[in-house]
Amino acid sequence: MASHNLDMPRPRGRVPGVEMEIYIDWEDPIEVEDPPNSRRPAVMVRMPAYVAGGLSHELHSLETIRGAVGGDCSEWAQVAQALLAAARMAAGSDQHPELADLPPTASRPRIMPGDIA
């Protein structure tokens, strides 16, 4: 059974206080893993290049914390890299601090039990 009602209003709009728009792409569904071999409406997020760059750094920071506490680093680290690359492409010649390189993953500190008070 679906966890959502496809007859509900279809959101499309700006996120208050953030330079971002979120909407559902009903016309071009995306292939999904669950349920297998199916397609579902895609959630689309639009934002300026510098917001995407900032979001890539936030994702990278979360992965750094996850790795530092011994968790497996997930595909979200790859998402951070891909998002930054797309942001830089969209920015063209615009210069923004949010488009700076992500810190190297080798510099992740390792936090051991007892290190956090």
N, C-alpha and C positions, 0 to 999 in steps of 0.2 A: 504494500500500500504506500502511496506517495506521502511524503511528509510535508507537502505543500499543496496549496489549492491553485491550480493553473487558471481558475476563473477570477481570482482576486485581482484588484487593481495592479497595474503594471508600473512599478516605480521608475521614474526617470527624473533625475534632478540633481541639483547641487547640494553638497554636504555643507551645512551651515558652519562658518568659521574656517573652512578648509578649501583651498583651491582644487576642488575635485568634484567630478560628476560620476554618479553611479546609475546604471540602468541595466535592463535585461534585454539581450539581443534574442528576440523570439524568431527572427527570420533565418538566422544562421546558427543552428545548434552546434554544440561542441561534443566530440566523442568523449565518453566517460568510461571509467573502469567499473563503476557500480551503478546500475546493473550492467553486467558484461555485454559487450557488443551493442551498445545503445548510444543515442545522442540525446542531449538535454539542452534547454536554453542556457546560454552563456551569460554570466554576470560580467558586465563591461565596466571598467573604471577608466576614466579620462582625467588627466592631470597635466599641468605644465611640466616641462622637463626638470626644473629645479625641485619640484615636489617629488617627482619620481626618483630623482637622485637622492634626496633626503630619505625617502622611504627605503631605498636600497641600503643606505647606511644603517637604518634602524633594523632591517632584517639581518644584516651582517652582525650587528651588535648582539642580537638575540642568539644567533648561532654561536658567536664567540662565548657567550655566557653558558650556553648549553654544552659546548665542548669543554669548557673550563671545569664544569662540575661533573664531568665524566660521561655525559650523554653522547649518544651518537649524533654526529652532525648530519643533518638531513638534506634533502634536495633544496631546502630553502636557501642554503648558501649559494647554490647555482641560480636560484631565482634572483637573489640580490645582484649577482654578477650580470645576469641577462637584463635586469631592469636598469642597472646603471649604464650598460651599453646602449640600450634603447633611448634612455634619457639623453645621453651624449649625442646620439644621432639626431634626435629631435631638436636639441639645443642649437645645432649648427655652430655658428661662430659666437653665440652668446656664452659669456663666462659667468659661472655661478660656483660658489664654494661647495655646494651640494654635489657637484659633479666631480669632486676630487676622487682619486683612487681609493678603493677600499683597503684597509690595512691588511698586510699579509696574514694568512691563516696560521703560518708558522709562529707568529708572535703571540698566539693565544696562551695566556697563563693557565697553568694547571692548578685548580683549587682542590685540595685534599680535605677529607673530613677533619673537622676541627679548625680549619682555616677561617671559617666564618663565625664571628662571635655574635 
